[in-house]
């Protein structure tokens, strides 16, 4: 057996020194004061990928290296601590994750981490935490101010007042480039275990899932099999290039723990909310006041629709933009292959000449507009093809009825 080489001995010594240093860092305890102060709005400069490198999917980027990814990106991931004064004598504590997106001090997290979203009986009764702290990877904590929150996409924005040199912003990718099967990594603080890494793959994209914080579904969610648990909420989901493509938000579980089905908010969606929150403190959502379902060829044939694909208008709520435009809901229901479908519905097949092939594509197309915008709808009503004009409204905090 050969004696260890000099290089090997040096590597062992370096590893030992790193472990000792890690224990020393974990032993440090920061001193801080509880405080209350109003939120502030400051200019935002989003951290972009390195110059000359456009965001791409992991499938195009080469080798997935979770060791290097964790080493380079974990300093940009933080633990969020929120305190709520439920009454004069009791304080409720909440914990989640977040990630630094700019050297201006802006941090993204979930709204349900820093507010009562998901707990309040009425969405309009949601209130912010009384105190919020951000804990960096080295264990140091600083007070944070709440810029704003969006219950519809479960996005919250914080800002911290620390030197830019302490802020290692993570680069942001483009969620539209995400592909099913690509490797991903989640970093966060499950069960308070700060800076934990899990890995997996993208299981599905474009999911519409029930929201934890509002009456409306989240759209374009990214489904992953990387294990996430309580405390991962608000943490980043990275692609192989180390770019954030989503914000981990929830799991579907029978036991309350990770069972391999997690969902992340697409980063494009989160950034749209963040930009409006920083600019004005509120986020406006387009809304027309309908319930919809996807029309597919088999159903279209059995129910006698004149088109094979589109968005079925199953419900039109009174005194809404859809009602004012003349859109009509179905006249009944029929069971097709074990699923109930609307009969006699208007079918939206285009918005401003852009093809609509499903309920999801209608929602996605309308989400690109703002309240007050007017759109031209192509609608199939029985054998007739109609052109309707619709002025988009603003989504109310509570849905007017069930779909």
C-alpha positions in Angstrom: 0.0 0.0 0.0 1.5 3.4 -1.1 1.8 6.2 1.5 -0.5 9.1 0.8 0.9 11.7 -1.6 1.6 15.3 -0.6 -1.4 16.5 -2.7 -3.7 14.0 -1.0 -2.5 15.1 2.4 -3.1 18.7 1.5 -6.6 17.9 0.2 -7.4 16.2 3.5 -6.1 19.1 5.5 -8.2 21.5 3.4 -11.3 19.4 3.9 -10.8 19.3 7.6 -10.2 23.1 7.8 -13.5 23.6 5.8 -15.4 21.4 8.2 -14.0 23.2 11.3 -14.8 26.5 9.6 -18.4 25.4 9.0 -18.9 24.5 12.6 -17.6 27.8 13.7 -19.9 29.6 11.4 -22.9 27.7 12.6 -22.0 28.5 16.2 -22.1 32.2 15.6 -25.4 33.8 16.9 -26.4 37.2 15.6 -27.8 39.9 17.9 -30.9 41.7 16.7 -33.8 43.9 17.9 -37.5 43.4 17.1 -38.9 46.4 15.3 -41.8 47.9 13.3 -41.4 50.1 10.3 -43.4 50.9 7.2 -42.5 49.2 3.9 -40.5 51.2 1.4 -40.4 51.0 -2.4 -37.0 51.3 -4.0 -35.7 50.9 -7.6 -35.1 47.3 -8.6 -32.3 45.9 -10.6 -32.9 42.2 -11.3 -29.9 39.9 -11.4 -29.5 38.7 -15.0 -27.4 35.7 -16.3 -23.8 36.5 -17.1 -23.3 38.7 -20.2 -23.4 36.8 -23.4 -25.3 33.9 -21.9 -29.0 33.8 -22.6 -31.1 31.7 -20.4 -31.7 28.2 -21.8 -33.2 25.0 -20.6 -31.1 22.5 -18.7 -31.4 20.1 -21.6 -29.3 22.5 -23.7 -26.7 23.3 -21.0 -24.8 20.1 -20.5 -23.9 18.4 -17.3 -26.0 18.7 -14.1 -23.6 19.2 -11.2 -25.5 19.7 -7.9 -22.3 20.0 -5.9 -21.1 23.0 -7.9 -24.6 24.4 -8.1 -25.0 24.3 -4.3 -21.6 25.8 -3.8 -22.2 28.7 -6.1 -25.9 29.4 -5.4 -26.6 28.6 -1.7 -25.2 32.0 -0.5 -28.1 33.6 -2.4 -30.8 31.6 -0.6 -32.1 32.8 2.7 -34.4 31.6 5.6 -37.4 33.8 6.3 -38.7 34.2 9.9 -42.0 36.0 10.4 -43.8 36.8 13.7 -47.5 37.5 14.0 -49.0 39.0 17.2 -52.3 37.1 17.3 -53.3 38.8 20.4 -51.7 40.9 23.2 -49.9 38.0 24.8 -49.4 35.4 22.0 -47.0 35.5 19.1 -47.2 33.0 16.2 -44.0 32.3 14.4 -43.7 31.2 10.7 -40.7 30.1 8.8 -40.0 29.7 5.1 -37.4 30.3 2.4 -36.5 33.1 0.0 -33.8 34.1 -2.5 -32.0 37.3 -3.3 -32.8 38.7 -6.7 -31.0 42.0 -6.7 -28.1 43.9 -5.0 -30.8 46.5 -4.1 -31.7 44.1 -1.3 -34.9 42.6 -2.9 -35.9 39.1 -1.8 -38.6 36.9 -3.3 -40.6 34.5 -1.1 -44.2 33.2 -0.9 -47.0 35.5 0.4 -48.1 32.8 2.8 -44.8 33.0 4.5 -45.0 36.7 5.4 -48.7 37.3 5.7 -51.9 35.5 6.9 -52.7 34.5 3.3 -54.3 31.1 3.4 -55.4 31.5 7.0 -57.6 34.5 6.7 -61.3 33.6 6.2 -61.6 36.4 3.6 -58.9 37.2 1.1 -59.4 40.9 1.8 -58.6 40.3 5.5 -55.0 39.2 4.8 -52.5 41.1 6.9 -48.7 41.2 7.0 -46.5 39.8 9.7 -45.7 42.2 12.5 -42.0 41.4 12.2 -39.9 39.7 9.5 -36.2 38.7 9.6 -34.0 37.3 6.9 -31.3 34.8 7.9 -28.3 34.5 5.5 -26.4 31.3 4.9 -23.8 32.2 7.5 -26.5 32.3 10.2 -26.6 36.1 10.5 -30.1 37.7 10.7 -31.2 41.1 9.7 -34.7 42.8 9.8 -36.6 43.0 6.6 -39.4 45.2 5.3 -42.3 44.0 3.4 -42.7 45.7 0.0 -45.9 43.9 -0.8 -47.6 40.6 -1.5 -49.8 39.0 -4.2 -52.2 36.3 -2.9 -53.2 35.3 -6.5 -49.8 33.9 -7.3 -48.6 33.5 -3.7 -45.7 35.9 -4.2 -44.2 38.1 -1.5 -41.4 40.7 -1.8 -39.1 41.8 1.0 -36.2 44.3 1.1 -33.3 44.4 3.4 -31.0 47.3 4.1 -27.5 45.8 4.0 -24.3 46.6 2.0 -24.5 45.3 -1.6 -21.3 43.3 -0.9 -23.4 41.0 1.4 -26.0 40.3 -1.2 -25.2 37.5 -3.6 -28.1 37.6 -6.0 -29.0 34.5 -7.9 -29.3 34.7 -11.7 -32.9 34.3 -13.1 -33.8 32.1 -16.0 -36.8 32.0 -18.2 -39.5 29.5 -17.2 -40.9 29.3 -20.7 -37.8 27.4 -21.6 -38.4 24.7 -19.0 -38.8 21.1 -20.4 -40.3 18.0 -18.8 -37.5 15.7 -17.7 -34.8 18.3 -17.2 -32.8 18.1 -13.9 -33.6 20.6 -11.2 -32.4 21.4 -7.7 -34.3 23.0 -4.8 -32.5 24.9 -2.0 -34.4 26.0 1.1 -35.0 25.5 4.8 -37.4 22.5 5.3 -38.4 22.1 8.9 -36.0 24.9 9.7 -33.0 23.0 8.4 -31.3 26.0 6.7 -29.6 25.7 3.3 -30.8 22.2 2.4 -30.5 20.8 -1.1 -32.8 18.3 -2.9 -32.6 17.3 -6.5 -35.0 15.8 -9.1 -36.6 16.4 -12.4 -39.4 18.5 -13.9 -42.4 16.1 -13.9 -44.8 18.4 -15.8 -45.2 22.1 -16.9 -48.1 24.4 -17.4 -50.0 22.8 -14.5 -53.2 24.5 -13.1 -53.3 23.8 -9.4 -55.5 24.9 -6.5 -54.0 27.9 -4.7 -53.1 27.9 -1.0 -53.9 31.6 -0.8 -56.9 32.6 -3.0 -60.0 31.3 -4.7 -58.3 31.2 -8.1 -56.0 28.4 -9.4 -52.3 29.0 -10.0 -51.6 28.6 -13.7 -48.3 27.6 -15.4 -47.0 25.9 -12.3 -44.0 23.6 -12.6 -44.5 20.1 -11.2 -41.3 18.5 -9.8 -40.3 15.3 -8.0 -37.5 17.0 -6.0 -38.6 16.6 -2.4 -39.9 19.8 -0.8 -41.4 20.1 2.6 -42.7 22.7 5.1 -40.2 25.5 5.2 -39.2 25.1 1.6 -41.9 27.6 0.6 -40.5 30.6 -1.2 -37.2 29.0 -2.0 -35.7 28.8 -5.5 -35.9 26.0 -8.1 -32.7 25.9 -10.2 -32.0 24.5 -13.6 -28.7 22.8 -14.5 -27.2 26.2 -15.3 -27.9 27.5 -11.8 -30.7 29.8 -13.0 -33.9 30.2 -11.0 -36.8 28.9 -13.1 -39.4 28.7 -10.3 -40.3 29.4 -6.7 -41.2 26.3 -4.6 -44.7 26.9 -3.2 -46.5 23.7 -2.2 -46.8 19.9 -2.2 -49.6 17.5 -2.7 -49.5 14.9 0.0 -51.8 12.6 1.9 -49.4 12.5 4.8 -48.5 16.2 5.0 -44.9 15.4 4.0 -43.1 15.1 0.7 -44.4 12.3 -1.5 -42.7 13.3 -4.8 -45.3 15.8 -6.1 -44.3 19.4 -5.6 -45.2 22.6 -7.4 -43.2 25.7 -8.1 -44.5 29.1 -9.3 -42.9 29.9 -12.7 -40.3 32.6 -12.3 -41.8 34.6 -15.2 -45.1 34.7 -13.2 -43.3 35.6 -10.0 -41.4 38.4 -11.6 -44.5 40.0 -13.2 -45.9 40.2 -9.7 -42.7 41.5 -8.2 -42.3 44.3 -10.7 -45.8 45.6 -10.0 -45.4 45.3 -6.3 -42.2 47.3 -6.3 -43.6 49.9 -8.7 -47.0 50.4 -7.0 -47.5 48.1 -4.1 -50.4 46.2 -5.8 -50.8 43.7 -8.6 -53.7 44.0 -11.1 -55.1 40.8 -12.7 -57.2 40.6 -15.8 -60.6 39.0 -15.4 -63.6 38.3 -17.6 -65.9 36.5 -15.2 -66.3 33.0 -16.6 -65.7 29.3 -15.9 -64.2 27.4 -18.7 -63.3 23.8 -19.8 -61.2 22.5 -22.6 -62.9 21.1 -25.7 -61.2 18.1 -27.3 -62.0 16.4 -30.6 -63.7 13.3 -29.1 -66.0 15.4 -26.9 -66.7 17.8 -29.7 -67.9 15.0 -32.0 -70.1 13.4 -29.3 -71.7 16.7 -28.3 -72.1 18.1 -31.7 -69.7 21.1 -31.5 -68.7 22.6 -34.8 -65.1 23.0 -33.8 -62.7 20.4 -32.4 -60.7 22.5 -29.9 -61.2 25.7 -27.9 -62.3 27.0 -24.5 -65.8 26.0 -23.5 -67.7 28.8 -21.7 -69.4 26.7 -19.0 -70.5 29.6 -16.7 -70.9 33.3 -17.2 -71.3 35.3 -14.0 -73.7 38.2 -13.9 -72.5 41.8 -14.2 -69.1 40.8 -15.5 -67.1 41.7 -18.6 -68.0 38.3 -20.2 -71.7 39.0 -19.5 -71.5 42.5 -21.0 -69.7 41.1 -24.2 -72.6 38.7 -24.9 -70.7 35.4 -24.2 -73.1 32.6 -23.3 -72.7 29.7 -21.0 -73.8 26.1 -21.7 -77.5 25.1 -21.7 -76.9 21.8 -20.0 -74.5 18.9 -19.2 -73.8 15.5 -20.6 -71.6 12.7 -19.4 -68.8 11.7 -21.8 -66.4 8.9 -20.9 -67.1 9.5 -17.2 -66.7 13.3 -17.3 -69.4 15.9 -17.3 -69.2 18.4 -20.2 -71.2 21.5 -20.9 -73.7 21.3 -23.8 -74.5 24.3 -26.0 -71.6 26.4 -24.7 -70.0 29.2 -26.6 -66.5 28.1 -27.6 -63.7 30.7 -27.7 -61.3 29.8 -30.5 -59.2 33.0 -30.8 -58.2 36.2 -28.9 -57.0 39.0 -31.1 -56.4 36.4 -33.9 -54.3 34.2 -31.6 -55.6 30.6 -31.6 -57.2 29.3 -28.4 -57.1 25.5 -28.1 -58.0 24.9 -24.4 -59.2 26.6 -21.3 -55.6 27.0 -20.1 -54.6 28.8 -23.3 -57.5 31.2 -22.9 -56.4 32.0 -19.4 -52.8 32.3 -20.5 -53.6 34.7 -23.4 -55.8 36.9 -21.2 -53.1 37.0 -18.5 -50.9 39.0 -21.0 -53.4 41.9 -20.9 -54.2 44.5 -18.3 -57.6 45.5 -16.8 -59.2 48.0 -19.2 -57.7 46.5 -22.4 -60.2 45.6 -25.1 -59.8 42.3 -27.0 -61.6 40.7 -30.0 -62.9 37.2 -29.5 -63.6 34.6 -32.1 -66.5 32.6 -30.8 -68.2 29.5 -32.2 -71.9 29.4 -31.2 -73.5 26.3 -32.7 -73.0 26.6 -36.5 -72.3 30.3 -36.3 -68.9 32.0 -36.0 -69.2 35.2 -34.1 -66.9 38.2 -33.4 -67.3 39.7 -30.0 -65.6 42.6 -28.4 -64.7 42.3 -24.7 -63.3 44.9 -22.3 -61.2 43.1 -19.6 -62.0 43.8 -15.9 -59.9 43.5 -12.7 -60.1 40.3 -10.8 -62.0 40.6 -7.5 -60.4 39.3 -4.3 -63.0 36.6 -3.9 -64.5 34.6 -6.8 -68.2 35.4 -7.4 -69.1 31.7 -7.5 -67.8 28.2 -7.9 -66.7 26.7 -11.2 
